[in-house]
Amino acid sequence: MSGFLDARPRVGYFYTGKDSNQLIKEQVNKKIVKDYKAQPIVISESSSVYDGICTLFLEDVGTLFVVNNMGHLAGVVSRKDLLRAALGKQNLTDIPISIIMTRMPNIITCTAEESLLEAAKKLIDYQIDSLPVVRAVQNGNRTVFEVIGRVTKTTITKGFVEFGNEVTI
């Protein structure tokens, strides 16, 4: 069960040739995003910055995914974006969220079939708090993304804590 030995009918047991590091890496790569993704928190791109701030606090998240009227990913808004917009004397109900969001194609995404390790690398490499889990959809002659979940640092940590509790090597 630990992976050092394998069995074959009429042959018996034999050494697989894998060391413990290789076996751990194989087990880590089996943890995939679709098993750990959380519900995405989305907001319409026509919503106001005030609505974004309210949603952020009510849902207790750090990132909102902005969708267009077709329900496709249009942008991302972080806590910093909303704080930056709130500084100053403008009326937050008059500013659309689409003004302050980070737009496609500048958004880092992941798919449900990626490993948690790949998602964690993206979070670290791009210094971001969460990734939208997306499904590619053809819209005419271009590809757009439908948001089906989110992966955060907490989600990743949960997956690796779970992994640590089940390791038998």
C-alpha positions as MATLAB code, in Angstrom:
seq = 'MSGFLDARPRVGYFYTGKDSNQLIKEQVNKKIVKDYKAQPIVISESSSVYDGICTLFLEDVGTLFVVNNMGHLAGVVSRKDLLRAALGKQNLTDIPISIIMTRMPNIITCTAEESLLEAAKKLIDYQIDSLPVVRAVQNGNRTVFEVIGRVTKTTITKGFVEFGNEVTI';
ca = [
       0.000    0.000    0.000;
       2.926    2.364    0.522;
       3.950    2.140   -3.150;
       7.412    0.624   -2.719;
       6.225   -2.828   -3.785;
       3.848   -3.842   -6.516;
       2.227   -7.170   -7.298;
       1.487   -8.990  -10.530;
      -0.408  -12.193  -11.089;
       1.884  -15.228  -11.490;
       4.948  -13.030  -10.842;
       4.544  -12.046   -7.232;
       5.794   -8.936   -5.479;
       8.546   -6.737   -6.874;
      10.287   -3.446   -6.029;
       8.871   -0.501   -8.019;
      12.137    1.449   -7.942;
      10.464    4.579   -6.592;
      11.823    6.435   -3.596;
       9.624    8.124   -0.999;
       9.937   11.569   -2.646;
       8.606   10.241   -5.955;
       5.718    8.514   -4.202;
       4.794   11.674   -2.269;
       4.940   13.745   -5.460;
       2.595   11.289   -7.194;
       0.134   11.496   -4.303;
       0.257   15.322   -4.236;
      -0.432   15.490   -7.973;
      -3.550   13.338   -7.494;
      -5.175   16.167   -5.499;
      -7.143   18.059   -8.129;
      -8.943   21.392   -8.031;
     -12.458   20.045   -8.687;
     -12.373   18.133   -5.386;
     -11.500   21.236   -3.342;
     -12.922   24.254   -5.200;
     -15.297   26.547   -3.345;
     -18.408   28.326   -4.568;
     -17.468   31.388   -6.664;
     -18.565   34.823   -5.462;
     -19.554   36.788   -8.552;
     -20.865   40.263   -9.212;
     -22.216   41.862  -12.373;
     -19.944   44.297  -14.188;
     -22.756   46.862  -14.119;
     -22.847   46.791  -10.282;
     -21.462   49.747   -8.352;
     -18.294   49.840   -6.282;
     -20.541   50.221   -3.222;
     -22.294   46.944   -4.143;
     -18.884   45.301   -4.512;
     -17.771   46.431   -1.063;
     -21.030   45.184    0.482;
     -20.743   41.812   -1.285;
     -17.114   41.444   -0.221;
     -17.998   41.903    3.440;
     -21.258   39.937    3.389;
     -19.618   36.931    1.727;
     -16.405   37.276    3.802;
     -14.060   36.873    0.826;
     -11.072   38.799   -0.495;
     -11.809   38.627   -4.218;
     -14.908   39.035   -6.355;
     -15.187   37.655   -9.871;
     -16.929   40.028  -12.259;
     -19.188   38.553  -14.938;
     -20.768   40.191  -17.962;
     -24.455   40.033  -18.902;
     -23.869   36.601  -20.533;
     -22.420   35.219  -17.293;
     -18.860   34.974  -18.631;
     -15.772   36.070  -16.710;
     -15.041   39.723  -17.454;
     -12.773   40.715  -14.583;
     -11.618   40.373  -11.000;
     -11.835   42.850   -8.128;
      -9.698   42.516   -5.001;
      -9.872   44.152   -1.587;
      -7.086   46.508   -2.645;
      -9.009   47.592   -5.749;
     -12.085   48.409   -3.679;
     -10.067   50.204   -0.999;
      -8.293   52.289   -3.645;
     -11.654   53.246   -5.167;
     -13.094   54.138   -1.760;
     -10.295   56.621   -1.020;
     -11.347   60.062   -2.154;
     -14.603   61.923   -2.242;
     -16.464   60.220   -5.083;
     -19.894   58.677   -4.633;
     -19.291   54.899   -4.650;
     -22.805   54.138   -5.861;
     -22.093   56.073   -9.080;
     -18.870   54.227  -10.035;
     -19.394   50.934  -11.901;
     -17.240   48.018  -10.769;
     -16.073   47.610  -14.388;
     -14.008   50.816  -14.010;
     -11.762   49.408  -11.276;
     -11.617   45.670  -12.129;
      -8.690   43.807  -13.633;
      -9.887   42.765  -17.083;
      -9.492   39.666  -19.217;
      -6.964   38.564  -20.543;
      -4.897   39.778  -17.559;
      -6.577   37.299  -15.199;
      -4.851   34.132  -14.059;
      -7.275   31.208  -14.049;
      -7.242   27.473  -13.430;
      -9.382   24.579  -14.589;
     -11.146   21.936  -12.523;
      -8.749   19.250  -13.802;
      -5.523   20.979  -12.707;
      -3.713   19.708   -9.645;
      -3.821   21.666   -6.396;
      -0.046   21.944   -6.671;
      -0.321   23.746  -10.033;
      -2.934   26.106   -8.585;
      -0.711   26.787   -5.556;
       2.214   27.603   -7.869;
       0.050   30.138   -9.728;
      -1.010   31.799   -6.466;
       2.622   32.121   -5.409;
       4.088   33.084   -8.801;
       1.517   35.821   -9.440;
       1.178   36.883   -5.774;
      -2.610   36.669   -5.756;
      -5.128   35.477   -3.157;
      -7.500   33.398   -5.284;
      -8.035   31.906   -8.713;
     -11.281   31.570  -10.603;
     -11.921   27.977  -11.644;
     -13.187   28.259  -15.197;
     -14.649   26.207  -18.024;
     -13.890   27.300  -21.591;
     -16.979   28.021  -23.695;
     -17.064   28.798  -27.429;
     -18.877   32.053  -28.158;
     -18.916   32.435  -31.904;
     -15.310   32.490  -33.052;
     -13.768   33.271  -29.655;
     -13.326   31.410  -26.397;
     -14.811   32.849  -23.201;
     -14.776   31.490  -19.667;
     -17.606   30.475  -17.385;
     -16.760   30.707  -13.665;
     -17.528   27.383  -11.934;
     -15.609   27.836   -8.673;
     -12.728   29.458   -6.850;
      -9.487   28.282   -5.304;
      -7.954   30.286   -2.466;
      -4.942   29.954   -0.215;
      -7.276   28.490    2.411;
      -8.586   25.913   -0.066;
      -5.041   24.855   -0.950;
      -4.055   24.651    2.718;
      -7.094   22.488    3.456;
      -6.087   20.077    0.675;
      -2.524   19.722    1.895;
      -3.542   19.335    5.551;
      -5.882   16.565    4.434;
      -3.003   15.031    2.478;
      -0.734   15.193    5.528;
      -3.303   13.334    7.604;
      -3.582   10.489    5.090;
       0.103    9.956    4.176;
       1.226    6.439    5.045;
       4.806    6.454    3.745;
];
